[in-house]
Amino acid sequence: MFPSPPPATRALILINIAVSLLQQLLPNLMAGLFALWPPRSGL
């Protein structure tokens, strides 16, 4: 079997899963917060 990942790696994986779930539940909010918008787009 594989060895247990270090705590930092485990934390990054859990954060990735949480953000992925939030993106599925709240797509417009996540796109507005994290998307790259051009300057002066009003967003």
ZISUL-V508999 format. One record per backbone hydrogen bond with DSSP energy under -1.0 kcal/mol. NH is the residue of the N-H (numbers start at 1). CO is the residue of the C=O. E is the energy in kcal/mol with one decimal. If there is no record, write none. Layout:
BEGIN
NH/CO/E
NH/CO/E
END
This chain:
BEGIN
10/6/-2.4
11/7/-2.5
12/8/-2.2
13/9/-2.2
14/10/-2.3
15/11/-2.5
16/12/-2.3
17/13/-2.2
18/14/-2.4
19/15/-2.6
20/16/-2.1
21/17/-2.3
22/18/-2.3
23/19/-2.3
24/20/-1.6
25/21/-2.1
26/22/-3.2
30/26/-2.2
31/27/-2.2
32/28/-2.2
33/29/-2.0
34/30/-2.5
35/31/-1.9
41/38/-1.2
END
